[in-house]
Amino acid sequence: MAAIQRTTDRSMHPGGVSEQVVALARRRFVGGSSVEPRIVERLVQRGVLSAHEATTVLERVTAGTTDLEALMLDEHGVPPGEYGAALSEVHRCPFVAYDARLVPDPALFSRVSLDYLQARGWIPLARDGGSIQVLLADPSDVDREDEVRRAFPKCTVQRVVGLRRDITRILQQAADQVARGTLVDI
């Protein structure tokens, strides 16, 4: 039986994405610390995207013509659960998918307004003693982490990641409940 010899192109990332494109994307986002290239790499590794699609996606995101979430879900048809799994792997925290039954604890809105949360891409979901669970679109964003700690001092923050569009939907549900008087706007 002949041995199969593997050759690797050193210019390609593990998922087949060109090093040059990944390097460009990393420079474009926060001086190289961006998670976007890592999310795309995870999607390639999971077999959700081809290397060619990944290169195209990173070029478009790097050019600033669209955001990664919209591009993946709307144009490339990546299932939200697959995208969420990649987010979870990259951010090393659980993914929380949208569920219409998910209603944040109204007492948590006494420190932050719904409008503020919408603009910032995070929402407190639940509090359990000295711990608070916070749904973030980008858990690696240090500024968001600081905001959460300022809003909920003395609490241990349990980060979970979610889609920005799901955070928007949850906040809209909360705002609708406030308008109907079924969620107390403190």
N, C-alpha and C positions, 0 to 999 in steps of 0.2 A: 504494500500500500504506500503510495507516494505521500510524503509529508506536504501539508499545505503550508506554503510560506506566505506570511502576511507582510505586506509592505505598508508603511505609513507615510503619509505626506506631512512633513513637519509644519507645513503652512496651514494645516487644517486643525481645528479644535476637535475635541473628542466626538462631538456630534456631527462633524463634517463641515462645520461653519468655518469660513476662512478666518485665520488669525487676524488678518488685516482688518476685516469688517468688525470683528469683536473688539479689537483695539480701538478702532475709530468710534465705535458705539460707547465704549467705556470712557474715552476722553470727552465725548459729548455730554455725558451725564455725570455730574458731580465729580469731576476730576478723576474718573476711573473707578469710582466706588459704586456705580450703578448696578442695580439688580436686573435690569432689562435683558442684557446679554445672557445672564445666567438663567433667566426664566426661559428664554428662547432655546438655549442649550438643553435644558431639561425636557422641553417639548420635543426636540429632535431625538434625544435619548429615549424618550418614551414612545417614539414612532408616530407621534402626532403630526409632526412637520418634517418635510424633507430638508436636506442641507441647503438646497437651492432656495426653497421657500424661506428658510431661516435667514439666509443672506439678504434676500429681498426685504424681509420684514425689518431686519436691523438697519438696513440702508434707509428705509422710509422713516423709521422711528428716529434715527440719528438726524435725518434731514429736518425733523420737526413737523412733518406733514400730518402726523396722526399720533395718537397714544397707543401703546402696546395692547392694552386690554381691548379697546374697540377694534383694532386691527385683527387681533386673534379671534375674537368671538364673532364679530360681524362680517369680516371679509374672508377669513380663512375657515370659518365654521368650526373652530375648536370648541368642543363641548365645555361648558362652564366647569364641570367637575374635573376635567383634565387640566384646564388652566388653573383651577384652584389647587389641584394636587401639586402642580409645578410651583405655585406660589408657596405652598406649605413646605415643600422641600427646600426651596431657596431661603425662605425666612425662618425655617426651623421652628414653626409653630403651627397649631392646628388651623385648618381651613374651615370656615363657617359659611355654608351656602345659604342663599336666601330661603326663608320659610315665612309665609304669611302669618304663621302663628307666633313668630318670634317678636315679642314685644319687650322692649327695654324697660327696666325698672324706672318709673316716672320720678322717683326721688332723686335719681342721678342727674336730672336736668336742672337741679337747683344751682349748680355751679357753672353750667355752660348752656348756652342757648342752642336751639336747633339750627338756626342760621349759621352760627359759628361752626358747629360740627359739620354741617354740609360743606362749607367752604374749606374746611381743614381735612376732610376725609377720614374721620374716625367717629366712633360712637361708643359710649359706655353701655354695656349690655346688662351686667348684673354685679351685685356686690354681695360678698359673703364674708361678714366680719371685717377683718382688716385687708381683704383681698378684693380687687375689682377686675372684672373681665372686660377688656376693651377690644372692639373690632376695629382694625385699621386696614386701610387700603395698602399702606406701605409701612410695615412694622420696622423696617430698617431706617426710617426717617428719624433722625435724632431730634429734630425740632418737634415732631409729634410726640415723641416720648417725653420730652421736657414739658410740653403742654399738658399731657395727661398727669404727670407728676405734680404740676402746679395746681391743676384742678382738683386732684385727689391726693393731697399730701398725707403722709402716714399710711398709705395703702400700698400693698404689694400689687403690682400690675401684672396681670396674666394677659399676654397678647395673643390675639387670634387674628388671622388674616382673612380678608374677604374681598370680593369684587367691589370696585368703586361704585358701580351701578347698583349693586345690592345694598350698599350703605345708603345710597340716595333713596332707594325704595323704602328701606326701614325708617329713615328719617321722615320721608313723606307720609308714611303711615302714622308715625308719631305726631306729626303736624296736623294731619287730618283728625286724629283723636283729640288733640288739643282744641281744634276748631269745633268739634262736636261736643266737647265737654266730657269725653269719656277718659281722657288722660289729663291729669291735672298739670297745668303749666305753672310751675313754681317759680 
